[in-house]
Amino acid sequence: MKKVRRKEVIYRAGDRADVLYHLERGLVRIVEILPDGRQLTLRHVLPGDYFGEEGLSERQYKYTAEALTDAAAFAVDPKTLSSDDLRALAASLASQMAQVQAYETHLQWGELRSRICRYLLYLAATAAQGQDERGVYVTASHEEIADATASTRESVSKLLSDLRHEGILDTGYRKIYLVDRKTLELEAESRMLQAV
């Protein structure tokens, strides 16, 4: 089992793709590094999902896999997959394809404020969510949120500051607290509907 810390890269685009991975715990994002150096989040991998599917047919990984939380994954030799494993792999990839399609809608509909609210709510349903004496929070940097919402770090920082001043969110070191979740949910939906 491969164990990685938050922000640690599991594999990079161009690395040899001789295995695929099965995520046991944590949250992983698959990113494409753009020519200008920015990272574009293509999808998120949840516990139980497979990733690194290039290991099935390619010689190199096309994208980079980075842990968004502490994570653990099994490396799987594609040649050893049983028929049951192949069915589980197909189901995992089909589920992830549905997530990618929903994610495209998330990126293309609504104002940035709505996209940020939806992304924070999405993270709250994953291993990026935590709770301490101040309440429920998600762990994500402004840069990671920008990568996931087709934005810039500066725009994300400004909107997070606005949401904090409105009492919807609060911030701490590497934490974004969901202070008023109901309003956050309304923001996620209402701004999306206004854009239609």
N, CA, C and O of each residue as an XYZ file, in Angstrom:
784
protein
N       0.852     -1.176      0.000
C       0.000      0.000      0.000
C       0.895      1.235      0.000
O       1.871      1.315      0.747
N       0.547      2.179     -0.840
C       1.293      3.432     -0.917
C       0.559      4.471     -0.076
O      -0.619      4.748     -0.306
N       1.259      5.041      0.897
C       0.686      6.082      1.744
C       1.340      7.401      1.377
O       2.559      7.485      1.228
N       0.506      8.443      1.231
C       1.016      9.761      0.858
C       0.406     10.820      1.767
O      -0.678     10.639      2.322
N       1.117     11.912      1.903
C       0.657     13.050      2.698
C      -0.062     14.040      1.784
O       0.059     13.971      0.561
N      -0.797     14.945      2.383
C      -1.477     16.002      1.632
C      -0.455     16.735      0.754
O       0.657     17.025      1.195
N      -0.839     17.027     -0.475
C      -0.029     17.745     -1.471
C       1.054     16.876     -2.101
O       1.763     17.338     -2.995
N       1.199     15.632     -1.658
C       2.218     14.748     -2.230
C       1.718     14.186     -3.558
O       0.547     13.836     -3.704
N       2.631     14.108     -4.519
C       2.302     13.584     -5.840
C       2.461     12.066     -5.834
O       3.476     11.545     -5.371
N       1.461     11.364     -6.346
C       1.502      9.904     -6.438
C       2.219      9.496     -7.716
O       3.060      8.597     -7.705
N       1.886     10.153     -8.806
C       2.623     10.003    -10.069
C       2.462     11.290    -10.863
O       1.509     12.044    -10.667
N       3.401     11.525    -11.754
C       3.391     12.722    -12.596
C       3.131     12.339    -14.048
O       3.416     11.220    -14.476
N       2.589     13.288    -14.787
C       2.446     13.098    -16.229
C       3.824     12.795    -16.792
O       4.795     13.489    -16.490
N       3.901     11.760    -17.607
C       5.178     11.355    -18.192
C       5.851     10.214    -17.467
O       6.727      9.558    -18.031
N       5.453      9.955    -16.197
C       6.002      8.803    -15.477
C       5.550      7.512    -16.159
O       4.511      7.473    -16.818
N       6.339      6.474    -15.992
C       5.998      5.165    -16.547
C       4.703      4.649    -15.907
O       4.554      4.664    -14.686
N       3.780      4.197    -16.742
C       2.463      3.745    -16.273
C       2.383      2.231    -16.331
O       1.833      1.668    -17.277
N       2.929      1.575    -15.327
C       2.876      0.111    -15.319
C       1.897     -0.439    -14.287
O       1.700     -1.651    -14.205
N       1.278      0.446    -13.494
C       0.260      0.031    -12.529
C      -0.893      1.030    -12.557
O      -0.748      2.159    -13.027
N      -2.042      0.588    -12.044
C      -3.115      1.519    -11.743
C      -3.314      1.462    -10.240
O      -2.759      0.586     -9.576
N      -4.089      2.373     -9.698
C      -4.232      2.480     -8.245
C      -5.689      2.336     -7.828
O      -6.608      2.708     -8.557
N      -5.868      1.784     -6.630
C      -7.176      1.688     -5.998
C      -7.086      2.479     -4.699
O      -6.338      2.107     -3.795
N      -7.850      3.576     -4.601
C      -7.780      4.445     -3.433
C      -8.529      3.820     -2.263
O      -9.716      3.510     -2.363
N      -7.827      3.641     -1.164
C      -8.420      3.074      0.047
C      -8.973      4.161      0.957
O     -10.063      4.012      1.511
N      -8.231      5.252      1.114
C      -8.705      6.353      1.960
C      -8.092      7.650      1.469
O      -7.039      7.665      0.832
N      -8.782      8.741      1.785
C      -8.298     10.055      1.394
C      -9.017     10.597      0.169
O     -10.031     10.059     -0.276
N      -8.460     11.678     -0.361
C      -8.995     12.351     -1.543
C      -7.826     12.697     -2.451
O      -6.840     13.291     -2.014
N      -7.945     12.320     -3.714
C      -6.888     12.549     -4.707
C      -7.491     13.335     -5.858
O      -8.647     13.121     -6.222
N      -6.717     14.241     -6.428
C      -7.184     14.920     -7.633
C      -6.268     14.567     -8.793
O      -5.059     14.400     -8.629
N      -6.871     14.458     -9.962
C      -6.133     14.229    -11.194
C      -6.048     15.585    -11.882
O      -7.071     16.221    -12.138
N      -4.827     16.026    -12.181
C      -4.634     17.363    -12.748
C      -3.829     17.302    -14.036
O      -3.016     16.405    -14.259
N      -4.094     18.296    -14.873
C      -3.282     18.507    -16.061
C      -2.496     19.786    -15.839
O      -3.059     20.812    -15.457
N      -1.194     19.723    -16.078
C      -0.354     20.910    -15.954
C      -0.385     21.620    -17.308
O       0.036     21.057    -18.319
N      -0.883     22.848    -17.323
C      -1.003     23.608    -18.563
C       0.346     24.206    -18.955
O       1.240     24.313    -18.116
N       0.502     24.594    -20.209
C       1.785     25.156    -20.661
C       2.251     26.368    -19.851
O       3.453     26.598    -19.717
N       1.297     27.153    -19.306
C       1.686     28.325    -18.509
C       1.972     27.971    -17.049
O       2.229     28.857    -16.234
N       1.927     26.660    -16.713
C       2.248     26.217    -15.361
C       1.049     26.055    -14.448
O       1.162     25.454    -13.380
N      -0.102     26.584    -14.852
C      -1.297     26.418    -14.023
C      -1.729     24.959    -14.029
O      -1.428     24.205    -14.954
N      -2.445     24.580    -12.972
C      -2.975     23.221    -12.870
C      -4.479     23.261    -13.087
O      -5.177     24.107    -12.529
N      -4.966     22.343    -13.900
C      -6.397     22.216    -14.148
C      -6.864     20.906    -13.523
O      -6.422     19.830    -13.927
N      -7.756     20.995    -12.539
C      -8.291     19.794    -11.910
C      -9.265     19.126    -12.870
O     -10.268     19.724    -13.260
N      -8.970     17.888    -13.249
C      -9.824     17.152    -14.184
C     -10.896     16.346    -13.468
O     -12.036     16.264    -13.927
N     -10.522     15.749    -12.336
C     -11.496     14.982    -11.565
C     -10.930     14.718    -10.176
O      -9.738     14.894     -9.920
N     -11.820     14.292     -9.290
C     -11.442     13.887     -7.939
C     -11.644     12.383     -7.818
O     -12.579     11.822     -8.391
N     -10.768     11.745     -7.075
C     -10.847     10.305     -6.843
C     -11.214     10.098     -5.378
O     -10.560     10.624     -4.478
N     -12.266      9.327     -5.159
C     -12.778      9.063     -3.818
C     -12.399      7.654     -3.380
O     -12.064      6.822     -4.223
N     -12.446      7.367     -2.081
C     -12.147      6.004     -1.623
C     -13.010      4.972     -2.350
O     -14.214      5.159     -2.529
N     -12.369      3.886     -2.760
C     -13.042      2.842     -3.519
C     -12.868      2.979     -5.018
O     -13.135      2.036     -5.762
N     -12.419      4.156     -5.476
C     -12.228      4.395     -6.911
C     -10.848      3.948     -7.370
O      -9.893      3.895     -6.595
N     -10.778      3.632     -8.647
C      -9.506      3.360     -9.315
C      -9.053      4.625    -10.021
O      -9.872      5.454    -10.417
N      -7.743      4.769    -10.178
C      -7.187      5.859    -10.978
C      -5.857      5.395    -11.552
O      -5.344      4.337    -11.188
N      -5.306      6.201    -12.451
C      -4.093      5.778    -13.142
C      -4.411      4.760    -14.215
O      -3.617      3.862    -14.494
N      -5.595      4.910    -14.820
C      -6.064      3.937    -15.804
C      -5.168      3.855    -17.033
O      -5.302      2.930    -17.835
N      -4.260      4.806    -17.191
C      -3.283      4.697    -18.278
C      -2.467      3.413    -18.144
O      -1.940      2.902    -19.132
N      -2.366      2.896    -16.927
C      -1.651      1.647    -16.689
C      -2.252      0.463    -17.424
O      -1.606     -0.576    -17.560
N      -3.480      0.608    -17.897
C      -4.128     -0.471    -18.651
C      -3.631     -0.555    -20.090
O      -3.584     -1.640    -20.670
N      -3.261      0.588    -20.668
C      -2.948      0.560    -22.099
C      -1.832      1.494    -22.541
O      -1.398      1.428    -23.692
N      -1.370      2.341    -21.676
C      -0.378      3.343    -22.071
C       0.989      3.019    -21.467
O       1.113      2.203    -20.553
N       1.975      3.666    -21.993
C       3.321      3.516    -21.429
C       3.625      4.586    -20.390
O       4.483      4.407    -19.526
N       2.899      5.714    -20.487
C       3.130      6.822    -19.561
C       1.794      7.365    -19.062
O       0.771      7.288    -19.742
N       1.841      7.922    -17.837
C       0.658      8.607    -17.328
C       0.497      9.913    -18.094
O       1.479     10.604    -18.366
N      -0.740     10.250    -18.441
C      -1.026     11.489    -19.174
C      -1.200     12.667    -18.231
O      -0.983     13.817    -18.613
N      -1.595     12.374    -16.989
C      -1.908     13.421    -16.034
C      -1.166     13.155    -14.729
O      -0.529     12.114    -14.566
N      -1.252     14.098    -13.811
C      -0.608     13.996    -12.507
C      -1.670     13.692    -11.454
O      -2.765     14.253    -11.494
N      -1.349     12.807    -10.513
C      -2.243     12.486     -9.393
C      -1.628     13.058     -8.120
O      -0.494     12.736     -7.766
N      -2.390     13.910     -7.439
C      -1.911     14.579     -6.230
C      -2.910     14.359     -5.101
O      -4.119     14.457     -5.308
N      -2.407     14.064     -3.912
C      -3.268     13.875     -2.742
C      -3.733     15.234     -2.227
O      -2.919     16.132     -2.009
N      -5.040     15.382     -2.035
C      -5.586     16.592     -1.424
C      -5.696     16.442      0.088
O      -5.851     17.427      0.810
N      -5.613     15.196      0.560
C      -5.579     14.885      1.991
C      -4.550     13.771      2.159
O      -4.043     13.244      1.168
N      -4.240     13.411      3.390
C      -3.457     12.191      3.578
C      -4.252     11.068      2.924
O      -5.475     11.014      3.051
N      -3.565     10.182      2.232
C      -4.273      9.152      1.465
C      -3.478      7.857      1.450
O      -2.283      7.835      1.744
N      -4.170      6.777      1.099
C      -3.533      5.469      0.933
C      -4.176      4.782     -0.264
O      -5.397      4.789     -0.424
N      -3.324      4.186     -1.108
C      -3.816      3.510     -2.311
C      -2.999      2.254     -2.563
O      -1.798      2.208     -2.298
N      -3.677      1.238     -3.080
C      -2.994      0.020     -3.503
C      -2.576      0.173     -4.952
O      -3.374      0.598     -5.787
N      -1.328     -0.172     -5.262
C      -0.881     -0.268     -6.651
C      -1.329     -1.628     -7.168
O      -1.112     -2.651     -6.519
N      -1.953     -1.632     -8.339
C      -2.512     -2.858     -8.909
C      -1.865     -3.117    -10.263
O      -1.872     -2.255    -11.142
N      -1.305     -4.314    -10.421
C      -0.766     -4.719    -11.722
C      -1.953     -5.112    -12.596
O      -2.664     -6.062    -12.266
N      -2.186     -4.404    -13.705
C      -3.353     -4.702    -14.537
C      -3.395     -6.143    -15.044
O      -4.472     -6.669    -15.322
N      -2.247     -6.773    -15.163
C      -2.198     -8.150    -15.670
C      -2.779     -9.148    -14.676
O      -3.104    -10.275    -15.051
N      -2.912     -8.749    -13.416
C      -3.398     -9.670    -12.385
C      -4.881     -9.489    -12.071
O      -5.400    -10.156    -11.176
N      -5.573     -8.603    -12.786
C      -6.978     -8.338    -12.491
C      -7.862     -9.526    -12.859
O      -7.779    -10.058    -13.966
N      -8.694     -9.925    -11.930
C      -9.666    -10.994    -12.190
C     -10.872    -10.397    -12.919
O     -10.954     -9.181    -13.092
N     -11.787    -11.234    -13.337
C     -12.993    -10.728    -14.008
C     -13.822     -9.873    -13.042
O     -14.424     -8.883    -13.460
N     -13.862    -10.243    -11.759
C     -14.564     -9.421    -10.770
C     -13.875     -8.070    -10.606
O     -14.538     -7.038    -10.502
N     -12.534     -8.081    -10.585
C     -11.777     -6.831    -10.485
C     -12.049     -5.940    -11.693
O     -12.195     -4.726    -11.549
N     -12.118     -6.533    -12.878
C     -12.382     -5.764    -14.097
C     -13.777     -5.143    -14.064
O     -13.962     -4.013    -14.515
N     -14.761     -5.876    -13.533
C     -16.107     -5.315    -13.398
C     -16.098     -4.143    -12.410
O     -16.731     -3.116    -12.656
N     -15.383     -4.299    -11.298
C     -15.291     -3.218    -10.311
C     -14.580     -2.011    -10.911
O     -14.974     -0.870    -10.669
N     -13.541     -2.259    -11.686
C     -12.817     -1.182    -12.356
C     -13.740     -0.451    -13.332
O     -13.774      0.779    -13.348
N     -14.481     -1.195    -14.138
C     -15.401     -0.579    -15.104
C     -16.462      0.255    -14.384
O     -16.785      1.357    -14.826
N     -17.000     -0.259    -13.288
C     -18.005      0.480    -12.521
C     -17.408      1.756    -11.936
O     -18.047      2.808    -11.952
N     -16.179      1.663    -11.419
C     -15.501      2.830    -10.858
C     -15.279      3.893    -11.925
O     -15.556      5.072    -11.701
N     -14.784      3.481    -13.075
C     -14.511      4.446    -14.145
C     -15.804      5.048    -14.694
O     -15.828      6.225    -15.052
N     -16.882      4.258    -14.766
C     -18.172      4.788    -15.214
C     -18.694      5.831    -14.226
O     -19.213      6.872    -14.629
N     -18.554      5.548    -12.941
C     -18.973      6.496    -11.914
C     -18.156      7.783    -12.003
O     -18.703      8.881    -11.894
N     -16.853      7.643    -12.201
C     -16.002      8.821    -12.320
C     -16.332      9.622    -13.582
O     -16.244     10.850    -13.572
N     -16.710      8.942    -14.666
C     -17.108      9.647    -15.882
C     -18.355     10.487    -15.618
O     -18.456     11.618    -16.093
N     -19.293      9.942    -14.867
C     -20.495     10.702    -14.507
C     -20.116     11.920    -13.665
O     -20.691     12.995    -13.833
N     -19.141     11.752    -12.752
C     -18.669     12.882    -11.948
C     -18.028     13.946    -12.829
O     -18.242     15.140    -12.616
N     -17.250     13.524    -13.809
C     -16.595     14.472    -14.717
C     -17.649     15.258    -15.491
O     -17.504     16.466    -15.674
N     -18.696     14.596    -15.944
C     -19.752     15.288    -16.682
C     -20.478     16.285    -15.781
O     -20.783     17.396    -16.215
N     -20.757     15.910    -14.545
C     -21.377     16.837    -13.601
C     -20.435     17.992    -13.297
O     -20.873     19.131    -13.135
N     -19.148     17.700    -13.221
C     -18.136     18.721    -12.946
C     -18.082     19.742    -14.080
O     -17.900     20.933    -13.831
N     -18.239     19.285    -15.315
C     -18.271     20.204    -16.457
C     -19.436     21.175    -16.325
O     -19.288     22.365    -16.603
N     -20.588     20.677    -15.905
C     -21.733     21.556    -15.675
C     -21.391     22.562    -14.587
O     -21.687     23.750    -14.714
N     -20.769     22.082    -13.520
C     -20.354     22.947    -12.409
C     -19.474     24.087    -12.911
O     -19.630     25.225    -12.469
N     -18.556     23.798    -13.827
C     -17.636     24.824    -14.315
C     -18.291     25.786    -15.295
O     -17.901     26.950    -15.376
N     -19.276     25.312    -16.035
C     -19.817     26.122    -17.112
C     -21.067     26.908    -16.731
O     -21.458     27.819    -17.461
N     -21.702     26.581    -15.613
C     -22.924     27.264    -15.219
C     -22.712     28.044    -13.936
O     -22.144     27.534    -12.971
N     -23.173     29.282    -13.935
C     -23.171     30.080    -12.726
C     -21.956     30.970    -12.584
O     -20.935     30.803    -13.250
N     -22.116     31.914    -11.694
C     -21.043     32.844    -11.378
C     -19.964     32.132    -10.567
O     -20.187     31.048    -10.027
N     -18.804     32.752    -10.492
C     -17.699     32.167     -9.737
C     -18.091     31.943     -8.278
O     -17.740     30.917     -7.695
N     -18.802     32.877     -7.694
C     -19.218     32.734     -6.294
C     -20.013     31.441     -6.109
O     -19.798     30.710     -5.142
N     -20.922     31.164     -7.028
C     -21.711     29.934     -6.976
C     -20.821     28.709     -7.134
O     -20.995     27.724     -6.417
N     -19.876     28.757     -8.058
C     -18.978     27.619     -8.283
C     -18.133     27.338     -7.044
O     -17.918     26.181     -6.684
N     -17.657     28.394     -6.396
C     -16.858     28.215     -5.175
C     -17.715     27.588     -4.075
O     -17.270     26.660     -3.399
N     -18.926     28.080     -3.893
C     -19.815     27.518     -2.866
C     -20.084     26.044     -3.141
O     -20.032     25.223     -2.225
N     -20.372     25.700     -4.402
C     -20.619     24.292     -4.748
C     -19.382     23.441     -4.487
O     -19.493     22.319     -3.993
N     -18.203     23.969     -4.816
C     -16.984     23.185     -4.610
C     -16.724     22.956     -3.118
O     -16.331     21.858     -2.721
N     -16.937     23.975     -2.297
C     -16.744     23.806     -0.853
C     -17.728     22.775     -0.295
O     -17.362     21.967      0.558
N     -18.959     22.802     -0.770
C     -19.943     21.801     -0.339
C     -19.547     20.408     -0.817
O     -19.726     19.427     -0.096
N     -19.012     20.322     -2.027
C     -18.527     19.030     -2.531
C     -17.419     18.497     -1.618
O     -17.442     17.333     -1.219
N     -16.446     19.362     -1.290
C     -15.337     18.933     -0.426
C     -15.839     18.486      0.943
O     -15.265     17.586      1.556
N     -16.912     19.115      1.420
C     -17.454     18.770      2.737
C     -18.024     17.353      2.770
O     -18.267     16.808      3.847
N     -18.236     16.759      1.605
C     -18.743     15.384      1.537
C     -17.631     14.386      1.236
O     -17.904     13.238      0.885
N     -16.376     14.821      1.373
C     -15.228     13.963      1.081
C     -14.286     13.918      2.281
O     -14.588     14.458      3.345
N     -13.150     13.270      2.092
C     -12.130     13.188      3.144
C     -11.483     14.539      3.433
O     -10.711     14.652      4.386
N     -11.777     15.570      2.634
C     -11.238     16.909      2.889
C     -11.996     17.609      4.019
O     -11.595     18.688      4.456
N     -13.078     17.008      4.490
C     -13.890     17.583      5.553
C     -13.353     17.158      6.908
O     -12.891     16.031      7.086
N     -13.421     18.077      7.856
C     -13.020     17.773      9.224
C     -13.871     18.569     10.192
O     -14.717     19.365      9.785
N     -13.643     18.349     11.470
C     -14.368     19.094     12.486
C     -13.465     19.266     13.691
O     -12.754     18.346     14.094
N     -13.507     20.463     14.261
C     -12.792     20.732     15.502
C     -13.688     21.598     16.375
O     -14.883     21.722     16.107
N     -13.118     22.198     17.420
C     -13.931     22.976     18.353
C     -14.618     24.171     17.695
O     -15.606     24.677     18.227
N     -14.111     24.637     16.539
C     -14.723     25.775     15.835
C     -15.828     25.343     14.887
O     -16.601     26.182     14.424
N     -15.922     24.051     14.587
C     -16.986     23.573     13.715
C     -16.475     22.755     12.547
O     -15.329     22.305     12.534
N     -17.350     22.571     11.563
C     -17.030     21.790     10.367
C     -16.209     22.659      9.418
O     -16.513     23.832      9.199
N     -15.163     22.053      8.862
C     -14.303     22.778      7.922
C     -13.916     21.865      6.771
O     -14.081     20.647      6.829
N     -13.394     22.497      5.719
C     -12.768     21.752      4.628
C     -11.330     22.236      4.512
O     -11.017     23.392      4.797
N     -10.476     21.332      4.090
C      -9.071     21.652      3.890
C      -8.836     21.852      2.404
O      -8.937     20.915      1.612
N      -8.520     23.088      2.038
C      -8.226     23.400      0.635
C      -7.543     24.758      0.586
O      -7.941     25.690      1.286
N      -6.521     24.862     -0.236
C      -5.856     26.149     -0.419
C      -6.634     26.978     -1.435
O      -7.432     26.445     -2.206
N      -6.397     28.274     -1.427
C      -7.039     29.150     -2.408
C      -6.656     28.725     -3.820
O      -7.480     28.787     -4.734
N      -5.425     28.298     -4.000
C      -4.953     27.845     -5.317
C      -5.699     26.586     -5.760
O      -6.078     26.469     -6.925
N      -5.910     25.649     -4.843
C      -6.645     24.421     -5.182
C      -8.091     24.733     -5.566
O      -8.637     24.135     -6.493
N      -8.706     25.674     -4.847
C     -10.077     26.069     -5.181
C     -10.107     26.729     -6.554
O     -11.009     26.470     -7.350
N      -9.129     27.577     -6.831
C      -9.052     28.218     -8.154
C      -8.896     27.176     -9.251
O      -9.560     27.257    -10.285
N      -8.024     26.198     -9.032
C      -7.818     25.132    -10.025
C      -9.114     24.368    -10.298
O      -9.360     23.942    -11.426
N      -9.932     24.198     -9.277
C     -11.149     23.396     -9.399
C     -12.355     24.192     -9.892
O     -13.382     23.605    -10.232
N     -12.244     25.520     -9.933
C     -13.387     26.350    -10.333
C     -13.087     27.213    -11.551
O     -13.814     28.163    -11.839
N     -12.013     26.879    -12.266
C     -11.640     27.621    -13.478
C     -11.500     29.109    -13.179
O     -12.096     29.952    -13.849
N     -10.699     29.413    -12.160
C     -10.539     30.790    -11.722
C      -9.074     31.077    -11.417
O      -8.182     30.316    -11.790
N      -8.850     32.196    -10.728
C      -7.503     32.554    -10.277
C      -7.490     32.599     -8.754
O      -8.531     32.765     -8.119
N      -6.313     32.452     -8.181
C      -6.179     32.500     -6.725
C      -6.675     33.843     -6.184
O      -7.327     33.895     -5.140
N      -6.365     34.923     -6.895
C      -6.758     36.260     -6.435
C      -8.279     36.409     -6.375
O      -8.815     36.950     -5.408
N      -8.971     35.927     -7.413
C     -10.441     36.010     -7.429
C     -11.045     35.159     -6.322
O     -12.000     35.573     -5.665
N     -10.488     33.972     -6.117
C     -10.969     33.092     -5.049
C     -10.751     33.753     -3.695
O     -11.651     33.744     -2.855
N      -9.578     34.324     -3.469
C      -9.283     34.973     -2.186
C     -10.272     36.095     -1.902
O     -10.749     36.232     -0.775
N     -10.585     36.899     -2.917
C     -11.531     37.999     -2.728
C     -12.919     37.471     -2.382
O     -13.559     37.969     -1.456
N     -13.385     36.469     -3.117
C     -14.724     35.936     -2.852
C     -14.802     35.221     -1.505
O     -15.821     35.316     -0.821
N     -13.757     34.515     -1.114
C     -13.745     33.885      0.215
C     -13.786     34.953      1.306
O     -14.449     34.780      2.329
N     -13.075     36.054      1.082
C     -13.101     37.166      2.031
C     -14.513     37.750      2.127
O     -14.996     38.032      3.224
N     -15.175     37.931      0.977
C     -16.557     38.428      0.978
C     -17.469     37.485      1.766
O     -18.264     37.931      2.594
N     -17.351     36.181      1.504
C     -18.185     35.194      2.198
C     -17.892     35.180      3.699
O     -18.790     34.962      4.513
N     -16.629     35.415      4.055
C     -16.263     35.481      5.480
C     -16.904     36.710      6.126
O     -17.463     36.612      7.218
N     -16.826     37.868      5.459
C     -17.418     39.094      6.002
C     -18.939     38.997      6.119
O     -19.540     39.659      6.965
N     -19.552     38.186      5.285
C     -21.005     37.984      5.334
C     -21.399     36.937      6.376
O     -22.589     36.695      6.580
N     -20.426     36.314      7.034
C     -20.707     35.334      8.076
C     -21.059     33.948      7.565
O     -21.545     33.110      8.325
N     -20.819     33.701      6.285
C     -21.135     32.398      5.698
C     -19.997     31.412      5.938
O     -20.229     30.225      6.166
N     -18.774     31.910      5.884
C     -17.562     31.110      6.094
C     -16.694     31.773      7.137
O     -16.879     32.944      7.469
N     -15.749     31.014      7.648
C     -14.660     31.565      8.449
C     -13.403     30.839      7.995
O     -13.479     29.763      7.403
N     -12.276     31.417      8.267
C     -11.032     30.803      7.819
C     -10.082     30.633      8.984
O     -10.104     31.389      9.954
N      -9.249     29.620      8.858
C      -8.186     29.347      9.800
C      -7.010     28.830      9.005
O      -7.071     28.777      7.777
N      -5.953     28.453      9.670
C      -4.781     27.953      8.967
C      -5.142     26.691      8.198
O      -5.448     25.659      8.796
N      -5.107     26.774      6.867
C      -5.426     25.661      5.957
C      -6.830     25.104      6.151
O      -7.097     23.954      5.803
N      -7.725     25.912      6.705
C      -9.090     25.454      6.952
C     -10.072     26.537      6.532
O      -9.838     27.728      6.736
N     -11.184     26.091      5.935
C     -12.294     26.980      5.619
C     -13.503     26.408      6.347
O     -13.983     25.321      6.023
N     -13.990     27.157      7.338
C     -15.108     26.709      8.160
C     -16.431     27.054      7.486
O     -16.624     28.174      7.014
N     -17.333     26.087      7.448
C     -18.658     26.279      6.865
C     -19.591     26.731      7.984
O     -20.284     25.917      8.594
N     -19.601     28.035      8.246
C     -20.324     28.601      9.384
C     -21.835     28.545      9.168
O     -22.577     28.122     10.055
N     -22.283     28.965      8.003
C     -23.715     29.002      7.694
C     -23.955     28.141      6.456
O     -24.040     28.638      5.333
N     -24.058     26.851      6.697
C     -24.148     25.897      5.583
C     -25.416     26.096      4.752
O     -25.388     25.947      3.530
N     -26.515     26.429      5.403
C     -27.773     26.624      4.669
C     -27.632     27.773      3.670
O     -28.041     27.637      2.517
N     -27.067     28.889      4.090
C     -26.865     30.015      3.174
C     -25.865     29.644      2.090
O     -26.019     30.049      0.938
N     -24.849     28.881      2.449
C     -23.868     28.424      1.458
C     -24.566     27.589      0.380
O     -24.291     27.750     -0.809
N     -25.467     26.702      0.798
C     -26.219     25.885     -0.163
C     -27.116     26.751     -1.041
O     -27.221     26.517     -2.245
N     -27.765     27.756     -0.441
C     -28.604     28.667     -1.226
C     -27.768     29.458     -2.227
O     -28.182     29.646     -3.371
N     -26.599     29.919     -1.804
C     -25.691     30.641     -2.706
C     -25.280     29.758     -3.875
O     -25.229     30.213     -5.018
N     -24.991     28.507     -3.587
C     -24.548     27.581     -4.634
C     -25.629     27.413     -5.690
O     -25.327     27.363     -6.882
N     -26.878     27.325     -5.268
C     -27.977     27.097     -6.207
C     -28.506     28.379     -6.823
O     -28.709     28.432     -8.036
N     -28.736     29.421     -6.020
C     -29.384     30.622     -6.546
C     -28.520     31.323     -7.584
O     -29.035     31.788     -8.601
N     -27.250     31.402     -7.351
C     -26.371     32.058     -8.325
C     -26.301     31.243     -9.608
O     -26.131     31.798    -10.693
N     -26.431     29.932     -9.485
C     -26.414     29.086    -10.670
C     -27.681     29.329    -11.489
O     -27.620     29.407    -12.716
N     -28.828     29.448    -10.816
C     -30.086     29.652    -11.519
C     -30.143     31.030    -12.169
O     -30.735     31.178    -13.238
N     -29.539     32.041    -11.546
C     -29.536     33.383    -12.119
C     -28.780     33.432    -13.437
O     -29.086     34.255    -14.300
N     -27.799     32.557    -13.597
C     -26.974     32.575    -14.803
C     -27.666     31.902    -15.986
O     -27.235     32.057    -17.129
N     -28.739     31.156    -15.714
C     -29.414     30.412    -16.793
C     -30.230     31.340    -17.665
O     -30.865     30.891    -18.619
